[in-house]
Amino acid sequence: MHAVEKEYVMAIFRLNHAVLFVRDLAESVAFYRDVLGFGYTETGDAFQGAAFLRAPGSTNDHDLGLFELGAQAGPSGAGRSTVGLYHLAWEVDTLGDLEDLAATLGEAGALAGASDHGTTKSLYGKDPNGIEFEIVWIIPAELLTDEDRQKAGVGRLDLAGEVAKYGRDARSGVGISRVLG
């Protein structure tokens, strides 16, 4: 008898939360709260030196956990001298939200870049610890063109042009801009 290969289907369908180690808990909470709009969730005394934050509109208990290491913590070497996480990516609801966050990140000195990936439009930022994150808006499936799908690589994001094309109220697509149903 020959062994039958089993086809595995991944049951995981989304990221529930991320946990980051940070130098200064208060500074990090302030950044994620004041710049990105996360809400602070009460944790009581069970988690001293930690904070749990929820993204606006999220139904999760928390979307981001922060654990304080202290001022002596060195910078992350991930991607330079060690393996590790490159970045987290959060999706916004509308293209207007992406435009607003570009301004907010710029004012906070936290905007590290912006890219056009064809079907997605992305901002890149860094938190006070130098941890990189991405904020993405996905072109809805019904608005995708062949040109969008065929773009290769990463281009410069013309956010004003995207807003002119789709409008500030254009809702983000689902996943990889597939049609639900």
N, C-alpha and C positions, 0 to 999 in steps of 0.2 A: 504494500500500500504506500502511496505517495502522500506526503504531508500536504494538506490543503492550506494554501496561504489565506489568512484571514485579512479581509480588507478592514482597516481601522478608520473609523469616522471620528473626528475630534468632537467631543461633547462640549468643549469650552466655547462660549460664544461672546464673551466680552470681559474686559478687565474690571473687576469690582473695586479695587483700591490699590494704591501704591504706598510704600513706606520709604521714607528717606531719612538718612542720618544727617543732622545739621549741626553747625557750630553753636549758634545762638537761637534758642527756641523762640523767644519773643520777637526777634528780628525776622525770622522766617515766617512766623504766624502773621505778622504785620504785612509782609510782602504778599503772601498768598491771599490774605483777606483784602487788603487795600488795593492791590494792583490787579489781581485776577478775580476778585469777587467771591472767593470761597467763604463759607460761613463756619464759625467755630462751633464745634459740638462739645457739650459738657462731658467730662470724663470722670469727675470726682477725684478722689485721692489714689485710686487704684493704679494710675499711670503717671507717677511723678516724673518730670523731665520729658513728657510727651504731650502732644496735642493732636487732635483729630479734627479734620476739616471736611466740609461737604461742599461740592460744587453747586452753583446756583441751579435750581430745578432738578437736582438729583434726588432719587428715591433711596439711595444707599444710606446705610448707617453712617459711613464716612467714605470719602474718595481718596483722602490723603492723610497718612499718618506721618508725623514728624517726631523724631527722637533726638534729643540733644546730646551731643558728645562733649561740648565745651570748646573754649577758645583755643586749646592746644591741638585740636584736630587739624590735620594737614589737608590740602586740597586733594580731590579725587584724581587718581592717575588713570582712570578708565579711558581707554582709547589712546593714551599716550605712553604709559609705561605698564599698565595692568589691564586685564580684561575687566569688563563691567558694563553696566547699562549706559547706552549712548544718550537716549532721551526718552521722555514720556510724551505722548501726543494726546491732547484733548481736543474734542470737536466742539465748535460753536454752532448755535442754532441758525443764525442768519449771517449773511455776508456783511450786514451792517455791524453785527457784533465783532466780526473780524476787523473791520475798519476802526471801530472804537477801541479795541484792544491794541491795535497798532499804535494809536495815539497815546494810550495810557502807558504802554510799555516804553515808548519813546521818551515820554515825560519822566518816567522812573529810571531812565538810563539802562533799561533791561532788554531792549530790543537788539537781538544779535544778528538778525537777517530775515529775509522774506523770499519765498520761492514759489514758482509755478511748476507744478508736477503734472500738468495736463488736466487730469480729472479732479485734482485737489489744489487748493490755494493755501499756502502755509506761512505762518510767522514763526520765528525762532527766538526764544528768550533765554535769559539766564537769571536764576534766583540769586539771593545774596551769598550763597555758598558756591556759586559757579556751576550749579547743576543746570544742564540744558533741558529745555522743554520745547515742544512744538504745539502750536494751536492751528487747527485745520478746519477749513470749510470745504465740503465736497459738492461738486456740481451735481444737482439732482438728475436722475436718469433721463427724465423727460426733456431736459435741456442740453444733454450731452450731444456733441457733434462728432463726426468722424475725425475732424481736426483735433479735437480735445483728446480723443482716444489714441490718436497716433503720435502725439507729442512724445518724443523720447528724451529721457534724462530730466534734468532740472534746469529751468529757465528763471529769468528775473521776473518777479511778480509785479505787475502793474495793477495795484489794488484799485486805484481810481478808475482805470479802464474796466476792471471786472465789475465794479459797482455800477458804472455807466451801462454795461452790457446786461447785467442780471437784475440790478436794483438792490437797494439796501435790505429790503424785506425778503429777498430770496432765501428760502429755507434750505439748509444743508441736506444733501442726499443721504441715503442709508448705506452704510458699509462701503462697498465699492460702487456706489451709485447703481444698484440693481433695482429693478421695479419690484415692489412687493405685490404679492397676490397669488 
